[in-house]
Amino acid sequence: MLSQLGIGFVLFYAPIFFVSQVGLSATQVGLGIGSEALSGLVGRFLGGSMADSPRWGRRKTLLISALISALADGVLLLTHDFPTFVMGNLLMGLGVGLYWPSTEAVVADITPSQNRNEAFALVRTADNLGLGSGVVLGGILISTTASYRLLFAMDGITFLLFFVVIYAAIAETLPPDRQQRSFLTGWGTALRDRSLLIYAAVNIGFTSYIAQTQSTLPLYLNRFVPAGDFGIGLPEVILSGLFAGHVALTVICQLPMVHALKGLSQPRSLMLSAVLWGITFTLIWGTGKGLIPAILGAALALTTASLATAAHTPVASSLVVTLAPETLRGVYLSINSMCWAMGYFIGPPLGGWALDQPRAIADGFWLVAALSIFVAIAVLVYLERCLQTRSESH
């Protein structure tokens, strides 16, 4: 919750700040955020192997990730041009990349398999609670100080506090009798796991959907949507309330959603998430075309996005832990986390490019995103068959 609190300060406001005040184009902002995903791939690769290594373990990896993330905020705080913006994002991607495999491995280490969906849902609830609090506090800071740069300072402070909490209160969960392996051991096994690779392919699509909500959608609502008395585009204060509500609803729905999906297989739970994303993107398209009042359309779209996210994130992590040998949890969860890096590498640059094009392309982008869920559902149907075959063979 603490680590996500700082991220909430900057998540939805950073694209608006770097376009409207620093003077970067939407395409440059998308490329910068995409560069974070590239370094995130490196971080996740290293983080998975480090988390499984007795020399490093989960705890040391988390400490290093917190320090690198705090340094990244210092660079972004001082950013006035595109190269520095990219440098800050590269550092942030590395820090975040180291964080996720270790965090999820800790959850898997200390949780019985029958409660794992609920455990990951609880973690996601804490994530979103911190994120939502950060969004609200960030909106208050902007409205009272008009200083976007202060948000990056606050984000950096929360990472330093997170470092202190890990150092003082988080124990190592890697079994002490774990044998030292080659740093790359396990990657060959993971990359030959057919079910894991099929899942990874579809999960990249899901994470790119989430990336669009966080990076492209705020700009679209701020610059393109017919907003009645506001003219074109919803002002930041309304966007702050809408996105805070989106995160809050994700928090509220997380555990009830996992409970409601308990009778469904993991692939079918993800199919439901895909359908909800299709509804989300269709609502955004209708809002941009003026078919739905701006605030109502944005609120409805962010509501279905909350439900889609709640149906996706804990089930996805739990599915990967189910596939992973116990000694390779870090590596398998690293691949799961790499899906997020790839989704954020693809999503923001593509969305930023679309917003820099003529209006018809910017609007049509959301309709294409809605239609893409049919590909995701087809892959999930195939994945379910593979998992059934795998279960029967065991």
C-alpha positions, 0 to 999 in steps of 0.5 A: 500500500505504501509503495503504491501511495507514491505512484498514485501521486504521479500516475494519472497526472504525469502525462498531463504535466509533461505535455501541458507544462514541460512541452513534450508531445503526446507521442514523446510522453508515450515513448518515454513511458514505453521506455520504462517498460523496456528497462522494466523487462531487464529489472524483471529478468534480474528480479526473478533470478535474484528472488530465487537466489539464496545470495539475494533472496526476496528481501534484498531485491525489494530493498534495491528496488526501493532505492532505484525507484526513489532515484528515478523520482529525483530525476523526473523532479528535475526533468525539463526535456525529453532525454531526461524524461526518458532517463527517469523512466528507465530508472523507474522501470528498473526499480519497478521491475525488481519489485514485482517478482519478489513481492509476488513470490513472498505472497506465494511463499506464505500462502496456502494454495487453496487461499492463493486467489484471495491472498493475491486479491488482498495484496491488490486491494492494498495496492489499489488502496494506496494508489487511490489515496495517492490519486486523491492526495495528488489532486489536492496538492495540484489544486492547492499548490499548482505544482506538479513537480511536488508530486515527484518529490512525494513519490520519492519520499514514499519509496524511501519510507518503503525501504525503511519498512522493508529493512525493519519489518519484512523477513526473508521468505526464501527457504534457507536450505535452498541450493545456490544455482546458476543465475540463469537456471530456471529460465529454460524450464519456464520458456519451454512451458507451453501453458505459461507462454500461451498465458503470457501472450494473452496477458500482454493484451490485458496489461496494455488495456490497463496501460491505456486506462492509466496513460492514454485515457486521461489525455483523451478525456482532457483534450478530446471529449466534448464536455458541454459547458467545459468546451472540449476536454474535462478539466483536471479537477474532474479527472482527479475525482473520476480516477480516484473513484475508479481506483476506489471502486477497484479496491471495493470490488477486488475481494468480492469479485474473487469470491464471485469468480470462485466457481469459474476456472482461471481462464474463464475468469479472464474471459469475463475480464476481457468482455468488461474491457470491451464494454469499457472501450466501447463506452470511451468511444461513445463518449468521444463521439458525443453519444454519451455525456462526458462525465457520465460516459467517463464514469461508466467506462472507469466503472467497467475498467475497475471490474475488469481489473478486479477480475484479472489481476489476482487470478492472473498471478494465482494462475502463474503460481499454479503453473510454477515449480516451487523452486522457480516461483521467482522466475515464473512470476518474473515472466508474469511481471514481464507481461506488464512491462510489455503491455506498458511498452506497447500501450502508451506509445500506441495510444500517444501516437493515436492522440497525435493523429487526426480526430477520426483516428484518435476516436477510432482507436478505442473501437479497435481496442474494443474489438481486440477482445475477441482475439483475447477470448479465443486465446483463453479458450485454447489456454483452458484446453491446454490446462485441462490436458496438462491436469489429465497428464499429471 
